[in-house]
Amino acid sequence: MKDLLILYPHGLGDCILLTPAIREFHKATGNKVHVATLERFKSAKFFDNNPHVDRIFYTKDAWHDYPNSHIGFSELYKEWRQFASDNDFGGIVMPLHSRPASKIEINFKYLGVYNSENYEAEVHTSQSDKEVASGVIEQLVGDAPFGFIQTNTGVPSKDLPDGYGQEWLKINKNLNHFIEIGKHVDPFEYNINVQFEILRKSSAVCLPDSVFYHACHAIKKPVDLVYFGRGEGVYNRVKHIVSSNEKVVFEL
C-alpha cells in the first residue's frame, strides 16, 4: 500500500520493535511508511534517520491525555483516520499490543507482511550522533572501558535498585568507570540516537526493561544483564525473535 500512515502511540522501546515490520514492508512493496509517534518523543528523533520512513508526525498519548486508555486509543484512531482521509493517505493502521503475543509479530500482521524471515530490529544514527557521543564519553570517562547503566525508567516496577548496576558491573565485569543515563547523562539533553551510540561504545551493560534493552538487540550488542521486574509474561511479549546473547532475570 502506498502512503500508509502508521499511528503508533507506544513507547520508545516499542518503536524499535516496529522497525523490522516497516523495513520488510518497504522491501516488499517499494513504499516507505509515514509514522505518527508520541509528541513527547519529538526531541528523541528516533525515526529521523530511518530510510524506510518518509514523514514523521506526532500525536497525543492515549494513556495520559484522555480519561482512560480505552477512550484514548479510540479517539486517537478516529482523529488520525480523519487526518489520513483529509490528506489522501492510502490507508492507516494502529497496531495494538493488548493481546498476550509477540509485539514484533503483531506489527508485521498490521502491516500485512507475512512472508518475511527477517525480524532483526534496527536503530539508525547519524555521523553527528556518533561525534556527540564520542565527546560525551571523552568528557566523562576518557578512554577507559566503561559500563553503561540505566536505573530509572519512570515506571517503578521496571526500575533497578539505586546503585545496583554499578555494583553488578564492578563485581561481574571488573569495571571501574560507568556512564549512567539519568545520573551522568541527562536523557533530555541528547537525542536517543546519541545515547544509543554511547551504549554501543560501552564494554558491558546492566539495564532494566527499557528502550536500551531493545537497542542492544538492534546494534547486536550482548546484554550482560537485563531485569524484567514485571515478569516473564512481559518479557515473552517484547523479546526479540532473532536469537542473541543476553542474560535476563526476573528477580534481583
C-alpha positions in Angstrom: 0.0 0.0 0.0 1.4 3.4 -1.0 1.3 6.2 1.6 0.5 4.1 4.6 0.2 6.0 7.8 1.1 4.1 10.9 -0.4 5.5 14.1 1.9 4.3 16.8 1.3 5.8 20.2 3.6 3.4 22.1 6.9 3.7 24.0 10.3 4.2 22.5 11.2 0.5 23.1 8.1 -0.4 21.1 9.3 1.9 18.3 12.4 -0.3 18.0 10.0 -3.3 17.8 8.3 -1.6 14.8 11.4 -1.3 12.7 11.5 -4.9 11.4 8.0 -4.6 10.0 8.5 -1.2 8.3 11.7 -2.4 6.7 10.1 -5.5 5.4 7.0 -3.6 4.2 9.3 -1.2 2.3 11.2 -4.2 0.8 8.0 -6.0 -0.2 6.1 -3.0 -1.6 8.8 -0.5 -2.5 6.9 2.1 -0.4 8.1 3.9 2.6 5.7 4.4 5.5 4.6 7.5 7.4 4.7 7.3 11.2 2.8 9.2 13.9 4.6 8.7 17.2 4.2 10.3 20.6 4.6 14.1 20.9 6.9 13.7 23.8 9.4 11.8 21.6 9.8 14.6 19.2 13.2 15.5 20.7 14.3 11.9 20.8 14.4 11.9 16.9 14.2 8.1 16.8 12.7 7.8 13.3 14.6 10.8 11.8 17.4 8.7 10.2 15.3 5.6 9.3 15.5 5.1 5.5 12.1 3.2 5.5 10.2 6.2 6.9 9.0 9.1 4.8 7.2 11.6 7.0 7.0 11.7 10.8 4.1 13.1 12.7 3.4 13.5 16.4 0.4 12.5 18.4 -1.2 12.8 21.8 -0.8 10.0 24.4 -3.7 7.6 24.8 -2.7 6.7 28.3 -2.2 10.2 29.8 -4.1 12.7 27.6 -7.6 11.1 27.9 -9.8 10.0 30.8 -8.7 6.4 30.3 -6.6 4.5 27.7 -9.7 2.8 26.1 -11.1 6.2 25.3 -7.7 7.4 24.3 -6.9 4.8 21.7 -10.4 5.1 20.2 -10.3 8.9 20.0 -6.8 8.9 18.6 -7.7 6.5 15.8 -10.8 8.5 15.0 -8.7 11.7 14.8 -5.9 10.3 12.7 -8.2 8.4 10.4 -9.8 11.7 9.5 -6.4 13.2 9.1 -5.4 10.4 6.8 -8.6 10.9 4.7 -8.1 14.7 4.5 -4.5 14.3 3.4 -5.1 11.5 0.8 -3.1 8.8 2.6 -3.5 5.4 1.1 -4.5 3.9 4.5 -4.0 4.0 8.2 -3.2 1.3 10.7 -2.8 1.5 14.5 -1.0 -1.6 15.9 -2.4 -2.5 19.3 -0.5 -4.7 21.7 -3.2 -5.7 24.1 -3.0 -9.4 23.2 -0.5 -11.6 25.0 1.5 -12.2 21.9 4.9 -11.0 20.4 4.7 -7.3 19.6 7.0 -7.8 16.7 4.7 -10.3 15.1 1.6 -8.1 15.8 3.3 -5.3 14.0 4.0 -7.5 11.0 0.4 -8.6 10.8 -0.9 -5.0 11.0 1.3 -4.0 8.1 0.3 -7.1 6.1 3.7 -8.6 5.8 3.5 -12.3 6.2 6.3 -14.0 4.3 9.4 -12.3 5.8 12.0 -14.3 7.6 14.0 -11.2 8.7 12.9 -10.0 12.2 16.0 -8.0 13.1 15.4 -4.7 14.8 17.2 -1.6 13.7 18.3 1.8 15.0 19.6 4.4 12.6 22.0 7.1 13.9 23.9 9.9 12.1 27.5 10.8 11.9 26.7 13.8 14.1 25.2 11.5 16.7 28.4 9.4 16.8 30.6 12.5 17.2 28.5 13.9 20.0 28.5 10.6 21.8 32.3 10.4 21.5 32.6 13.8 23.0 30.4 12.9 25.9 32.4 9.7 26.6 35.7 11.5 26.4 34.4 14.1 28.9 33.0 11.5 31.4 35.5 8.6 31.3 38.3 9.5 28.8 39.5 6.3 27.0 38.8 4.0 29.9 36.5 0.9 29.5 33.1 1.7 30.9 29.8 0.1 31.8 26.5 1.5 30.6 23.7 1.7 33.1 20.1 2.7 33.3 18.4 2.6 36.7 15.2 4.6 36.5 12.7 4.1 33.7 9.8 6.2 35.0 7.9 3.1 35.9 8.9 1.9 39.4 8.0 -1.7 38.8 10.6 -1.8 36.0 13.4 0.1 37.8 16.7 -1.3 39.0 17.5 -0.6 42.7 19.6 2.5 43.0 23.3 1.7 42.7 22.7 -1.9 41.6 24.0 -1.6 38.1 27.3 -0.1 39.1 27.9 -2.7 41.8 26.9 -5.6 39.4 29.3 -4.4 36.7 32.1 -3.9 39.2 31.8 -7.4 40.5 30.9 -9.3 37.3 32.7 -7.3 34.7 35.6 -5.8 36.6 34.7 -2.3 35.5 35.6 0.9 37.4 34.1 3.6 35.1 30.4 4.0 34.4 28.0 6.1 32.4 24.5 6.0 33.8 21.6 7.6 31.9 19.8 10.0 34.2 22.8 10.3 36.5 25.8 11.1 34.4 23.9 11.9 31.2 20.7 13.9 31.1 18.4 11.9 28.8 16.7 15.1 27.6 20.0 16.9 26.7 20.8 14.4 23.9 18.6 12.7 21.5 18.1 9.0 21.9 20.4 8.2 18.9 23.3 9.9 20.7 22.5 7.7 23.8 22.5 4.6 21.6 26.0 5.5 20.3 27.2 5.8 23.9 25.7 2.4 24.6 27.4 1.0 21.5 30.8 2.0 22.8 30.4 0.6 26.3 32.2 -2.5 27.5 29.2 -4.0 29.3 25.6 -3.1 30.2 23.2 -3.5 33.1 19.7 -2.4 32.3 16.0 -2.6 33.3 13.3 -3.4 30.8 13.7 -0.3 28.6 14.5 1.1 25.2 18.2 0.4 25.8 17.5 -3.3 26.1 15.9 -3.2 22.6 18.7 -1.0 21.3 21.2 -3.7 22.3 19.5 -6.2 20.0 19.3 -3.6 17.2 23.1 -3.0 17.3 23.9 -6.6 18.1 25.4 -5.9 21.4 25.4 -8.6 24.2 23.0 -7.8 27.1 25.1 -8.6 30.1 22.1 -8.2 32.5 18.6 -7.0 32.0 15.9 -7.0 34.7 12.3 -7.7 33.8 10.6 -6.8 37.1 7.1 -7.2 35.7 7.7 -10.9 35.0 8.3 -13.4 32.3 5.0 -12.7 30.6 6.1 -9.2 29.7 9.4 -10.5 28.5 7.8 -13.0 26.2 5.8 -10.3 24.5 8.7 -7.9 23.9 11.7 -10.3 23.5 13.3 -10.3 20.1 12.7 -13.1 17.7 16.3 -13.2 16.5 18.4 -15.1 19.0 21.0 -13.1 20.9 23.5 -13.2 23.7 21.6 -12.0 26.8 21.2 -12.6 30.5 17.6 -12.0 31.6 16.5 -12.0 35.3 13.1 -11.6 36.8 14.2 -11.3 40.4 17.2 -9.5 41.9 
